[in-house]
């Protein structure tokens, strides 16, 4: 598969708005490890090879286990995710698949047990942001496999 356009070079001015979301999320109330897990799961759902490559590498370099990554697609049946992670994963899946069934009340209620209102807004923004990146990468066939861990790390200081 050949890359169509390098949207990050040719569309830098447009992409700056997206980069601002990354800066905000890096400083948000949601722990970065959880955001990266959500980014990986949403990228699985959307089939974004570039983001799967990127987030798997970033997760592994920060100590995430291979076991948890290998079974993330079946997180409901696996015992290695916390209640907070489970609520976040269910929320991320529901928001990503919003055209199928909107976000069910029971998923919202579970998320509210684990996240404050501000955290839930931040989590939702993270889900929306990775969905945007997935769509850009898929549309323009951004080449997977060349990402180096923390290559796109956001400077928060």
C-alpha positions in Angstrom: 0.0 0.0 0.0 1.4 3.3 -1.0 1.1 6.5 1.0 -1.2 9.0 -0.7 -0.3 12.3 1.0 1.8 13.1 4.0 -0.9 15.1 5.7 1.4 16.0 8.6 3.9 17.8 6.2 1.5 19.1 3.5 -1.2 20.0 5.9 0.9 21.2 8.8 -1.2 24.4 9.3 -4.4 22.4 9.4 -2.9 19.8 11.7 -1.7 22.4 14.3 -5.3 22.4 15.6 -5.0 18.7 16.3 -1.6 19.1 17.9 -3.2 21.5 20.4 -5.5 18.7 21.5 -2.5 16.5 22.2 -0.9 19.2 24.3 -4.1 19.6 26.3 -4.5 15.8 26.8 -0.9 15.4 27.9 -1.7 17.7 30.8 -5.2 16.4 31.4 -6.6 14.7 34.5 -6.4 11.3 32.8 -3.3 9.4 33.3 -1.2 9.0 30.1 -0.9 5.3 30.4 -4.7 5.0 30.3 -5.0 7.4 27.4 -2.4 5.4 25.4 -4.4 2.2 26.2 -7.5 3.9 24.9 -5.7 5.1 21.8 -4.5 1.6 21.1 -8.0 0.1 21.5 -9.7 2.7 19.3 -7.1 2.2 16.7 -7.8 -1.6 16.8 -11.5 -0.8 16.2 -10.7 1.5 13.3 -8.0 -0.6 11.8 -5.3 2.1 11.8 -2.0 0.4 11.3 0.1 3.5 11.9 -1.5 4.2 15.2 -1.4 0.6 16.3 2.3 0.5 15.6 2.8 3.8 17.3 0.8 3.2 20.5 2.0 -0.4 21.0 5.6 0.9 21.0 4.8 3.8 23.3 2.9 1.5 25.6 5.7 -1.1 25.7 8.4 1.5 26.4 6.5 2.8 29.4 6.1 -0.7 30.9 2.8 -2.0 29.5 2.9 -5.8 29.2 2.6 -7.7 26.0 -0.1 -9.9 27.5 -2.4 -7.0 28.1 -1.8 -5.7 24.6 -2.4 -9.1 22.9 -5.8 -9.6 24.6 -7.0 -6.0 24.6 -9.5 -6.8 21.8 -11.1 -9.2 24.4 -10.7 -7.0 27.5 -14.2 -8.0 28.8 -13.1 -11.6 29.2 -9.6 -10.9 30.4 -8.8 -10.5 34.1 -5.9 -8.0 33.8 -7.7 -4.7 33.5 -8.7 -2.5 36.4 -12.3 -1.3 36.9 -11.2 2.2 35.8 -9.6 0.8 32.6 -12.7 -1.3 31.9 -15.0 1.7 32.3 -12.7 3.7 30.0 -12.5 1.0 27.4 -16.3 0.6 27.3 -16.7 4.4 27.1 -14.1 4.6 24.3 -15.8 1.8 22.3 -19.2 3.3 22.7 -18.1 6.8 21.6 -16.1 5.4 18.7 -19.1 3.3 17.5 -21.6 6.1 18.2 -23.3 5.6 14.9 -24.3 2.0 15.8 -26.1 2.6 19.1 -25.2 6.0 20.5 -23.7 5.8 24.1 -25.8 3.5 26.3 -26.9 4.8 29.7 -25.3 1.8 31.5 -21.9 2.6 30.0 -22.2 6.2 31.0 -23.2 5.2 34.6 -20.2 2.9 34.8 -17.9 5.6 33.5 -19.3 8.1 36.1 -18.5 5.7 38.9 -14.8 5.7 37.8 -14.4 9.3 36.5 -15.3 12.8 37.6 -17.2 14.9 35.2 -14.0 16.7 34.1 -12.2 13.4 33.7 -15.0 12.0 31.6 -14.8 15.1 29.3 -11.1 14.7 29.0 -11.5 10.9 28.3 -14.1 11.7 25.6 -11.7 14.3 24.1 -9.0 11.7 23.9 -11.4 9.2 22.2 -12.4 11.9 19.7 -8.8 12.9 19.0 -7.6 9.4 18.3 -10.6 8.8 16.0 -9.6 11.9 14.1 -5.9 10.7 13.8 -7.1 7.3 12.7 -9.2 8.7 9.9 -6.4 10.9 8.6 -3.9 8.1 8.7 -6.3 5.7 7.0 -7.5 8.2 4.4 -4.0 9.1 3.3 -2.5 5.6 4.0 0.2 6.9 6.3 2.9 4.2 6.3 3.2 2.1 9.4 6.3 0.6 10.9 8.7 3.5 11.0 7.6 5.0 14.3 10.1 5.3 17.1 8.9 5.2 20.7 8.0 8.7 22.0 8.7 10.2 18.6 5.5 12.3 18.9 5.8 12.9 22.6 4.2 16.1 23.7 6.3 18.5 25.7 4.2 19.6 28.7 6.7 21.9 30.4 
